[in-house]
Amino acid sequence: MERQLRRLVVPTAVGPVVAHAGRRSASAVATVLLHGAAGSWTTWMPLLGAADRLGIPLDDVIAIDLPGWGESPGPAPSPAAAAEAVVAVARALGYPRWRVVGHSLGAVVALDVAAHSPAQTVAVGLVSPTGAAVRTVMRRPLSGWVRLPAFAGMVVAMATLRALGPVARPFLRALRRTGALRVLARPLFRHPDRLDPAISNALAEEIRPAAFLGAARAARTHDDGAWRRITAPVRAVRGRHDVFAGRHDARDARRRIPGYRETVLEDSGHFAHVEQAYETLRGLRDVWTAEPDRRATTRHGLQPT
C-alpha cells in the first residue's frame, strides 16, 4: 500500500507540508486523510489496507502530515490555519474538490476545511473526533478533571515531557523498549494487548509535546460556530470506549453541524480506524460514495521529491 503513494512536499502559507499521494484516477475529487495528535500520515495505513481487502475503491488519496507533525515542520498552527494549508495541498495537486476525513485533532481540521471551502467539499468523515468536552477541559481545567480525566491527564503528561526538553525523546524510546509505553497507551485503546507493536512504536516516535499543547491551547478560542457554514454531509465514527469523548459531544455536534450523523462502534477506543478498520469504513460509507456536482475542471500535478 505504501508503495502506491509518493512523497510530495507542498509549499503553503504556514510552511512546507509533506503529503503522500497516489492511486490517481480520472476523478476530480481527492480523498484527503488527516491524522490526529501523536500521529502522522501512516496512521491511515490499516484503514487503506482494509479498504483494499473489502474492495472499497479509495482512490485519489492525499494523506497529509499536518503542519508541526510527522515530517511537516512546525510550529503547529491553529486548526483553521492548518485547514487552509490542507486546501492549498489539494489544489496544488490538481484537485478542485475533495472528501476530507480526519481523526481526533484531524477531525477538527477536517471540519474547518469544510467550513472554509463549503462548495469544494464533497463530504466529511470524522473518526473519534475531538469534541466539545475536550474544549471544555481547556477552557475550565479544574472541572475538566471530573468530566474528562483521561484528556486532562494527557495534557499534564505532555507538559511534563515538554519540560524534559531534549531528554524527552530518549525517555520515550526507553519506555518503548521496556514495554512501558504500551501500558501508558492502554487508555486510548479498547484492546491494548492486541495492539500491533508497530503502532506503539509509532506513538513513541510521533509524540510532539509542544505541538500537542499548542493544539490544546487553540481549542480554548476555536470558533465552532464556523461549522454551521458546512454544506457537505458529515459522518462520524466513534468508539464506545473513547476516553476523550464526552457524554454530550454527539448532541453538541448535531446542534452545530448541519447533516451530522454518528455511528458508535462497540469495541473501539480512541483509535477506531486502527482497532476496527472494517467497521470504520462501513460507518463512513456515505463519505466514500458522495459525488459532487459535475463541473469542468483543470488538473495538474507535482513531481515527487
Salt bridges, closest charged atoms under 4 A:
ASP52 OD1 - ARG23 NH2 2.84
GLU71 OE1 - ARG7 NE 3.31
ASP112 OD2 - HIS222 NE2 2.84
ASP193 OD1 - ARG186 NH1 2.89
GLU205 OE2 - ARG173 NE 3.29
GLU205 OE2 - ARG176 NH1 3.04
GLU206 OE1 - ARG208 NH2 3.22
ASP224 OD2 - ARG135 NE 2.79
ASP224 OD1 - HIS222 ND1 2.69
ASP242 OD2 - ARG238 NH1 3.85
ASP242 OD1 - HIS270 ND1 2.90
ASP252 OD1 - ARG255 NH2 2.82
ASP252 OD2 - ARG256 NE 3.00
GLU262 OE1 - ARG238 NE 3.56
GLU266 OE2 - ARG240 NH2 2.65
ASP267 OD1 - ARG190 NE 3.50
ASP267 OD1 - HIS191 NE2 2.86
ASP286 OD2 - ARG235 NE 2.91
GLU291 OE1 - ARG294 NH2 3.48
